[in-house]
Amino acid sequence: MSDRFQNLINSEKPVLVDFYADWCVPCRLMTPVLKTVKEDLRDQVRIVKVNVDRNPVLASRYNIRSIPTLMLFRRGHPHWTRQGVPSSAEIHENLSAHL
């Protein structure tokens, strides 16, 4: 997944990555929040979920120490990071500066 992931985040379009695990209860709370964000922003941002248990190399590379963690990438570089479960309004506010 590493090469595919790198190609994905190198995009001009911002990519919001949700680092999560299946066993993580707060991670499950992100699904409806991210759905709302996707509905609000439509094609302005791509949202991708990365399971840290299945992709430990990626989690290590981006220093993911707690989940859920959201990271916004553009042209391969992280521009915003948030741990925990933010509201869709908080995500939208932070993303709008990068769209």
C-alpha positions in Angstrom: 0.0 0.0 0.0 2.9 2.3 0.5 3.5 3.2 -3.2 -0.3 3.5 -3.8 -0.6 5.7 -0.7 2.3 7.9 -1.8 0.7 8.3 -5.3 -2.6 9.2 -3.7 -1.3 11.9 -1.3 0.9 13.5 -4.1 -2.3 14.7 -5.7 -3.2 18.4 -6.2 -6.5 17.7 -4.7 -6.3 17.6 -0.8 -6.5 14.1 0.7 -7.9 13.7 4.2 -6.6 10.5 5.7 -8.3 8.9 8.7 -5.9 6.6 10.5 -8.0 4.1 12.5 -8.3 0.6 13.8 -11.3 -1.7 13.7 -11.2 -2.3 17.4 -11.1 1.4 18.2 -14.5 2.7 19.5 -13.8 6.4 18.9 -12.6 5.6 15.4 -16.1 4.3 14.6 -17.5 7.7 15.6 -15.5 9.2 12.7 -17.5 7.5 10.0 -20.7 9.7 10.2 -18.5 12.8 10.8 -16.5 12.1 7.6 -19.6 11.3 5.7 -20.9 14.8 6.5 -17.6 16.4 5.5 -17.7 14.5 2.2 -21.3 15.6 1.5 -20.3 19.3 2.3 -17.1 19.4 0.3 -18.1 17.0 -2.5 -15.2 16.8 -5.0 -13.0 19.3 -3.2 -11.3 16.7 -1.0 -10.7 13.0 -1.2 -11.2 11.1 2.1 -9.2 7.9 2.7 -9.2 5.5 5.6 -6.0 3.7 6.6 -6.1 0.8 9.1 -3.0 1.1 11.3 -3.1 -2.6 12.2 -2.9 -3.5 8.5 -0.5 -0.7 7.6 1.9 -0.3 10.5 4.7 1.0 8.2 2.5 4.0 7.2 1.4 4.6 10.8 5.1 4.6 11.8 6.1 6.8 8.9 3.6 9.5 9.9 4.2 9.1 13.6 0.6 8.0 14.4 0.6 7.4 18.2 -3.1 7.6 18.9 -6.2 6.9 16.9 -8.2 8.2 15.4 -5.8 10.7 13.8 -6.8 12.8 10.8 -4.1 14.1 8.4 -4.6 16.4 5.5 -2.1 15.9 2.6 -1.5 18.1 -0.4 1.2 17.4 -2.9 2.6 14.7 -0.6 3.0 16.9 2.5 0.9 17.0 5.6 -0.8 20.3 6.2 -3.0 19.6 9.2 -3.3 16.9 11.8 -5.9 16.3 14.4 -6.1 13.4 17.0 -9.4 12.4 18.5 -12.9 12.9 17.1 -13.5 16.4 15.9 -16.8 17.7 14.8 -17.5 18.0 11.1 -17.6 21.8 11.5 -14.1 21.8 13.0 -12.8 19.6 10.1 -14.5 21.8 7.5 -13.1 25.0 9.1 -9.5 23.6 9.0 -9.8 22.1 5.5 -11.2 25.3 4.0 -7.8 27.0 4.4 -6.3 24.3 2.2 -8.9 24.0 -0.6 
